[in-house]
Amino acid sequence: MKTPKPYSIPPEKASGDFVCEAPTMYMTAGRSLPLSGMTPLQKMEISKKGVSKNYLEQFKKASALDYDDLADALAVTRATLINKKGAEKFNGPLSERIVSLADLYAYGYEVFEDTEAFNQWMKAPNQALGGLTPLSITDSLYGREEVKSLIGRIAYGVYS
């Protein structure tokens, strides 16, 4: 399991928040940090400041999700996601769900070590979830926790 290392970003590119190396990294305070290495307080601070549409767009691209899938996973309307532009930020509760979903994907990418395989796994029916797809239950905190637990079992070689 690879852990991304933080690195500095030139000041001219340090404004705003964005994802790099799939959705495993978050740009803040002029440097890029791995989501999986952040404390809950750091993630809470990002959520309070708001996540930009730019961040969501890069997450959308990396995760191979369309707006309908994202809207379902984040428990919002498609229009809520589409209507923001560029550096405009989402409200705190939605930003928190975006960070949580990106964090889940970051963990999945670390465990699977293959973004495409993980993206496909998220959309495939899973017996451990009663035939539901992992993506279909990420619209709630408990669903994301269950998917994260399932990924953890995979990481430790427990049949899931």
PyRosetta script that sets phi, psi and omega in degrees:
from pyrosetta import init, pose_from_sequence

init()
pose = pose_from_sequence("MKTPKPYSIPPEKASGDFVCEAPTMYMTAGRSLPLSGMTPLQKMEISKKGVSKNYLEQFKKASALDYDDLADALAVTRATLINKKGAEKFNGPLSERIVSLADLYAYGYEVFEDTEAFNQWMKAPNQALGGLTPLSITDSLYGREEVKSLIGRIAYGVYS")
pose.set_psi(1, 119.4)
pose.set_omega(1, -179.4)
pose.set_phi(2, -87.0)
pose.set_psi(2, 141.3)
pose.set_omega(2, 174.6)
pose.set_phi(3, -114.2)
pose.set_psi(3, 119.3)
pose.set_omega(3, 179.7)
pose.set_phi(4, -62.6)
pose.set_psi(4, 142.5)
pose.set_omega(4, 179.2)
pose.set_phi(5, -98.9)
pose.set_psi(5, 141.1)
pose.set_omega(5, 177.9)
pose.set_phi(6, -65.7)
pose.set_psi(6, 150.5)
pose.set_omega(6, 175.2)
pose.set_phi(7, -147.1)
pose.set_psi(7, 158.3)
pose.set_omega(7, -177.9)
pose.set_phi(8, -81.4)
pose.set_psi(8, 149.6)
pose.set_omega(8, 177.9)
pose.set_phi(9, -116.0)
pose.set_psi(9, 138.4)
pose.set_omega(9, 176.9)
pose.set_phi(10, -55.5)
pose.set_psi(10, 143.4)
pose.set_omega(10, -176.7)
pose.set_phi(11, -53.8)
pose.set_psi(11, -35.1)
pose.set_omega(11, -179.0)
pose.set_phi(12, -67.3)
pose.set_psi(12, -18.3)
pose.set_omega(12, 178.4)
pose.set_phi(13, -107.4)
pose.set_psi(13, 4.7)
pose.set_omega(13, -172.8)
pose.set_phi(14, -85.1)
pose.set_psi(14, -7.9)
pose.set_omega(14, -179.0)
pose.set_phi(15, -81.4)
pose.set_psi(15, 141.7)
pose.set_omega(15, 178.8)
pose.set_phi(16, 84.9)
pose.set_psi(16, 174.9)
pose.set_omega(16, 178.9)
pose.set_phi(17, -116.5)
pose.set_psi(17, 144.5)
pose.set_omega(17, 177.0)
pose.set_phi(18, -159.7)
pose.set_psi(18, 168.6)
pose.set_omega(18, -179.9)
pose.set_phi(19, -107.4)
pose.set_psi(19, 144.0)
pose.set_omega(19, 172.2)
pose.set_phi(20, -139.7)
pose.set_psi(20, 161.4)
pose.set_omega(20, -173.5)
pose.set_phi(21, 52.6)
pose.set_psi(21, 61.1)
pose.set_omega(21, -174.0)
pose.set_phi(22, 63.3)
pose.set_psi(22, -159.8)
pose.set_omega(22, -179.8)
pose.set_phi(23, -90.2)
pose.set_psi(23, 29.1)
pose.set_omega(23, -178.0)
pose.set_phi(24, -88.4)
pose.set_psi(24, -11.0)
pose.set_omega(24, -176.6)
pose.set_phi(25, -121.2)
pose.set_psi(25, 150.1)
pose.set_omega(25, 177.4)
pose.set_phi(26, -131.7)
pose.set_psi(26, 129.6)
pose.set_omega(26, -178.8)
pose.set_phi(27, -84.5)
pose.set_psi(27, 123.8)
pose.set_omega(27, 177.0)
pose.set_phi(28, -153.7)
pose.set_psi(28, 142.5)
pose.set_omega(28, 176.8)
pose.set_phi(29, 50.5)
pose.set_psi(29, 40.3)
pose.set_omega(29, 174.9)
pose.set_phi(30, 79.0)
pose.set_psi(30, 6.1)
pose.set_omega(30, 176.6)
pose.set_phi(31, -143.4)
pose.set_psi(31, 159.4)
pose.set_omega(31, -177.5)
pose.set_phi(32, -100.8)
pose.set_psi(32, 127.8)
pose.set_omega(32, -177.6)
pose.set_phi(33, -118.4)
pose.set_psi(33, 143.8)
pose.set_omega(33, 175.6)
pose.set_phi(34, -71.6)
pose.set_psi(34, 131.1)
pose.set_omega(34, 178.0)
pose.set_phi(35, -57.2)
pose.set_psi(35, -40.6)
pose.set_omega(35, -176.9)
pose.set_phi(36, -67.0)
pose.set_psi(36, -19.7)
pose.set_omega(36, 179.7)
pose.set_phi(37, -95.2)
pose.set_psi(37, -2.3)
pose.set_omega(37, -179.2)
pose.set_phi(38, -81.2)
pose.set_psi(38, 150.4)
pose.set_omega(38, 174.7)
pose.set_phi(39, -80.0)
pose.set_psi(39, 160.5)
pose.set_omega(39, 174.9)
pose.set_phi(40, -57.0)
pose.set_psi(40, -33.7)
pose.set_omega(40, 179.0)
pose.set_phi(41, -66.1)
pose.set_psi(41, -38.8)
pose.set_omega(41, 177.4)
pose.set_phi(42, -64.9)
pose.set_psi(42, -42.5)
pose.set_omega(42, 178.8)
pose.set_phi(43, -65.5)
pose.set_psi(43, -37.3)
pose.set_omega(43, 178.3)
pose.set_phi(44, -63.9)
pose.set_psi(44, -41.5)
pose.set_omega(44, 179.2)
pose.set_phi(45, -63.0)
pose.set_psi(45, -42.8)
pose.set_omega(45, 176.9)
pose.set_phi(46, -59.8)
pose.set_psi(46, -45.4)
pose.set_omega(46, -178.9)
pose.set_phi(47, -62.6)
pose.set_psi(47, -41.2)
pose.set_omega(47, -179.6)
pose.set_phi(48, -65.6)
pose.set_psi(48, -38.4)
pose.set_omega(48, 179.1)
pose.set_phi(49, -72.4)
pose.set_psi(49, -24.9)
pose.set_omega(49, -179.8)
pose.set_phi(50, 97.3)
pose.set_psi(50, 141.1)
pose.set_omega(50, 178.6)
pose.set_phi(51, -96.8)
pose.set_psi(51, 135.8)
pose.set_omega(51, -177.4)
pose.set_phi(52, -80.7)
pose.set_psi(52, 162.1)
pose.set_omega(52, 174.7)
pose.set_phi(53, -63.0)
pose.set_psi(53, -34.3)
pose.set_omega(53, 177.7)
pose.set_phi(54, -58.3)
pose.set_psi(54, -44.1)
pose.set_omega(54, 178.8)
pose.set_phi(55, -61.0)
pose.set_psi(55, -47.2)
pose.set_omega(55, -179.6)
pose.set_phi(56, -60.3)
pose.set_psi(56, -41.4)
pose.set_omega(56, 179.5)
pose.set_phi(57, -61.0)
pose.set_psi(57, -43.8)
pose.set_omega(57, 179.7)
pose.set_phi(58, -68.6)
pose.set_psi(58, -37.7)
pose.set_omega(58, 175.5)
pose.set_phi(59, -63.7)
pose.set_psi(59, -44.0)
pose.set_omega(59, 179.1)
pose.set_phi(60, -56.7)
pose.set_psi(60, -46.2)
pose.set_omega(60, -179.2)
pose.set_phi(61, -64.9)
pose.set_psi(61, -47.6)
pose.set_omega(61, -177.7)
pose.set_phi(62, -64.5)
pose.set_psi(62, -37.3)
pose.set_omega(62, -176.0)
pose.set_phi(63, -87.3)
pose.set_psi(63, -4.5)
pose.set_omega(63, -180.0)
pose.set_phi(64, 58.0)
pose.set_psi(64, 36.9)
pose.set_omega(64, 177.4)
pose.set_phi(65, -103.3)
pose.set_psi(65, 147.0)
pose.set_omega(65, 173.5)
pose.set_phi(66, -96.5)
pose.set_psi(66, 176.1)
pose.set_omega(66, -177.5)
pose.set_phi(67, -62.4)
pose.set_psi(67, -34.1)
pose.set_omega(67, 178.7)
pose.set_phi(68, -64.5)
pose.set_psi(68, -46.3)
pose.set_omega(68, 177.9)
pose.set_phi(69, -61.5)
pose.set_psi(69, -45.1)
pose.set_omega(69, 179.5)
pose.set_phi(70, -62.5)
pose.set_psi(70, -44.5)
pose.set_omega(70, -179.8)
pose.set_phi(71, -60.0)
pose.set_psi(71, -43.6)
pose.set_omega(71, 177.7)
pose.set_phi(72, -63.8)
pose.set_psi(72, -46.4)
pose.set_omega(72, -177.4)
pose.set_phi(73, -65.4)
pose.set_psi(73, -29.4)
pose.set_omega(73, -177.9)
pose.set_phi(74, -99.9)
pose.set_psi(74, 0.8)
pose.set_omega(74, 178.0)
pose.set_phi(75, 57.3)
pose.set_psi(75, 47.5)
pose.set_omega(75, 175.9)
pose.set_phi(76, -137.7)
pose.set_psi(76, 172.5)
pose.set_omega(76, 176.0)
pose.set_phi(77, -80.4)
pose.set_psi(77, 155.3)
pose.set_omega(77, 177.3)
pose.set_phi(78, -58.7)
pose.set_psi(78, -40.8)
pose.set_omega(78, -178.8)
pose.set_phi(79, -61.1)
pose.set_psi(79, -36.2)
pose.set_omega(79, 178.2)
pose.set_phi(80, -58.2)
pose.set_psi(80, -39.6)
pose.set_omega(80, -178.8)
pose.set_phi(81, -77.2)
pose.set_psi(81, -38.7)
pose.set_omega(81, -174.8)
pose.set_phi(82, -75.8)
pose.set_psi(82, -34.5)
pose.set_omega(82, -172.5)
pose.set_phi(83, -69.2)
pose.set_psi(83, -22.1)
pose.set_omega(83, 176.6)
pose.set_phi(84, -73.0)
pose.set_psi(84, 152.7)
pose.set_omega(84, 179.4)
pose.set_phi(85, -128.8)
pose.set_psi(85, 139.3)
pose.set_omega(85, 170.4)
pose.set_phi(86, 45.8)
pose.set_psi(86, -112.4)
pose.set_omega(86, -175.0)
pose.set_phi(87, -85.8)
pose.set_psi(87, -1.6)
pose.set_omega(87, 177.5)
pose.set_phi(88, -59.9)
pose.set_psi(88, 143.3)
pose.set_omega(88, -174.7)
pose.set_phi(89, -107.1)
pose.set_psi(89, 148.4)
pose.set_omega(89, 174.4)
pose.set_phi(90, -81.5)
pose.set_psi(90, 160.0)
pose.set_omega(90, 179.6)
pose.set_phi(91, -66.8)
pose.set_psi(91, 168.0)
pose.set_omega(91, -176.2)
pose.set_phi(92, -55.6)
pose.set_psi(92, -52.8)
pose.set_omega(92, -179.2)
pose.set_phi(93, -60.4)
pose.set_psi(93, -41.5)
pose.set_omega(93, 178.6)
pose.set_phi(94, -69.9)
pose.set_psi(94, -39.2)
pose.set_omega(94, 176.9)
pose.set_phi(95, -60.5)
pose.set_psi(95, -39.0)
pose.set_omega(95, 178.4)
pose.set_phi(96, -62.4)
pose.set_psi(96, -42.2)
pose.set_omega(96, 178.6)
pose.set_phi(97, -66.9)
pose.set_psi(97, -37.3)
pose.set_omega(97, 178.4)
pose.set_phi(98, -64.5)
pose.set_psi(98, -46.8)
pose.set_omega(98, 179.1)
pose.set_phi(99, -62.4)
pose.set_psi(99, -41.4)
pose.set_omega(99, 179.4)
pose.set_phi(100, -62.9)
pose.set_psi(100, -43.5)
pose.set_omega(100, 179.2)
pose.set_phi(101, -67.4)
pose.set_psi(101, -42.7)
pose.set_omega(101, 177.9)
pose.set_phi(102, -63.4)
pose.set_psi(102, -37.4)
pose.set_omega(102, 177.7)
pose.set_phi(103, -64.3)
pose.set_psi(103, -41.5)
pose.set_omega(103, 176.9)
pose.set_phi(104, -61.0)
pose.set_psi(104, -46.1)
pose.set_omega(104, 178.2)
pose.set_phi(105, -64.2)
pose.set_psi(105, -39.7)
pose.set_omega(105, 178.7)
pose.set_phi(106, -59.5)
pose.set_psi(106, -43.9)
pose.set_omega(106, 178.4)
pose.set_phi(107, -63.2)
pose.set_psi(107, -44.8)
pose.set_omega(107, 178.3)
pose.set_phi(108, -60.5)
pose.set_psi(108, -41.9)
pose.set_omega(108, 179.2)
pose.set_phi(109, -64.8)
pose.set_psi(109, -36.5)
pose.set_omega(109, 178.3)
pose.set_phi(110, -66.4)
pose.set_psi(110, -43.3)
pose.set_omega(110, -178.0)
pose.set_phi(111, -70.7)
pose.set_psi(111, -48.3)
pose.set_omega(111, -176.8)
pose.set_phi(112, -76.1)
pose.set_psi(112, -25.4)
pose.set_omega(112, -177.0)
pose.set_phi(113, 55.6)
pose.set_psi(113, 25.6)
pose.set_omega(113, 179.6)
pose.set_phi(114, -157.6)
pose.set_psi(114, 106.5)
pose.set_omega(114, -175.2)
pose.set_phi(115, -61.8)
pose.set_psi(115, -41.1)
pose.set_omega(115, -178.7)
pose.set_phi(116, -64.6)
pose.set_psi(116, -42.3)
pose.set_omega(116, 179.2)
pose.set_phi(117, -63.4)
pose.set_psi(117, -41.0)
pose.set_omega(117, 179.3)
pose.set_phi(118, -68.1)
pose.set_psi(118, -43.0)
pose.set_omega(118, 178.2)
pose.set_phi(119, -57.2)
pose.set_psi(119, -41.0)
pose.set_omega(119, 178.1)
pose.set_phi(120, -68.0)
pose.set_psi(120, -40.8)
pose.set_omega(120, 179.8)
pose.set_phi(121, -60.1)
pose.set_psi(121, -39.5)
pose.set_omega(121, -179.2)
pose.set_phi(122, -62.8)
pose.set_psi(122, -26.1)
pose.set_omega(122, -176.5)
pose.set_phi(123, -101.3)
pose.set_psi(123, 0.1)
pose.set_omega(123, -177.5)
pose.set_phi(124, -97.4)
pose.set_psi(124, 140.1)
pose.set_omega(124, 175.9)
pose.set_phi(125, -57.1)
pose.set_psi(125, 142.3)
pose.set_omega(125, -175.9)
pose.set_phi(126, -128.4)
pose.set_psi(126, 127.3)
pose.set_omega(126, -179.4)
pose.set_phi(127, -61.4)
pose.set_psi(127, -36.3)
pose.set_omega(127, -179.0)
pose.set_phi(128, -65.3)
pose.set_psi(128, -17.5)
pose.set_omega(128, 178.6)
pose.set_phi(129, -108.6)
pose.set_psi(129, 23.0)
pose.set_omega(129, 178.6)
pose.set_phi(130, 68.0)
pose.set_psi(130, 28.6)
pose.set_omega(130, 179.2)
pose.set_phi(131, 89.4)
pose.set_psi(131, -4.5)
pose.set_omega(131, 177.1)
pose.set_phi(132, -77.0)
pose.set_psi(132, 158.7)
pose.set_omega(132, 173.2)
pose.set_phi(133, -85.4)
pose.set_psi(133, 147.1)
pose.set_omega(133, 177.3)
pose.set_phi(134, -55.3)
pose.set_psi(134, -41.3)
pose.set_omega(134, -179.0)
pose.set_phi(135, -59.8)
pose.set_psi(135, -35.3)
pose.set_omega(135, -175.1)
pose.set_phi(136, -68.5)
pose.set_psi(136, -15.2)
pose.set_omega(136, 179.9)
pose.set_phi(137, -110.0)
pose.set_psi(137, 10.0)
pose.set_omega(137, -179.0)
pose.set_phi(138, -82.9)
pose.set_psi(138, 5.1)
pose.set_omega(138, -179.6)
pose.set_phi(139, -79.0)
pose.set_psi(139, -2.3)
pose.set_omega(139, 176.9)
pose.set_phi(140, -134.9)
pose.set_psi(140, 157.9)
pose.set_omega(140, 178.2)
pose.set_phi(141, -56.1)
pose.set_psi(141, -43.5)
pose.set_omega(141, -177.6)
pose.set_phi(142, -67.9)
pose.set_psi(142, -35.9)
pose.set_omega(142, 176.3)
pose.set_phi(143, -65.4)
pose.set_psi(143, -43.8)
pose.set_omega(143, 178.0)
pose.set_phi(144, -63.4)
pose.set_psi(144, -39.0)
pose.set_omega(144, 177.6)
pose.set_phi(145, -63.0)
pose.set_psi(145, -40.5)
pose.set_omega(145, -179.8)
pose.set_phi(146, -65.4)
pose.set_psi(146, -41.9)
pose.set_omega(146, 178.5)
pose.set_phi(147, -65.5)
pose.set_psi(147, -41.6)
pose.set_omega(147, 178.9)
pose.set_phi(148, -63.3)
pose.set_psi(148, -39.5)
pose.set_omega(148, 177.2)
pose.set_phi(149, -63.2)
pose.set_psi(149, -41.8)
pose.set_omega(149, 178.6)
pose.set_phi(150, -63.5)
pose.set_psi(150, -42.8)
pose.set_omega(150, 176.9)
pose.set_phi(151, -62.4)
pose.set_psi(151, -39.4)
pose.set_omega(151, 177.3)
pose.set_phi(152, -61.7)
pose.set_psi(152, -39.7)
pose.set_omega(152, 177.4)
pose.set_phi(153, -64.9)
pose.set_psi(153, -38.7)
pose.set_omega(153, 176.9)
pose.set_phi(154, -63.6)
pose.set_psi(154, -41.4)
pose.set_omega(154, -179.2)
pose.set_phi(155, -60.2)
pose.set_psi(155, -34.4)
pose.set_omega(155, -178.0)
pose.set_phi(156, -97.3)
pose.set_psi(156, 9.8)
pose.set_omega(156, 174.0)
pose.set_phi(157, 77.0)
pose.set_psi(157, 18.1)
pose.set_omega(157, 177.9)
pose.set_phi(158, -84.6)
pose.set_psi(158, 128.2)
pose.set_omega(158, -179.2)
pose.set_phi(159, -57.0)
pose.set_psi(159, 125.2)
pose.set_omega(159, -178.7)
pose.set_phi(160, -138.1)
pose.dump_pdb("model.pdb")
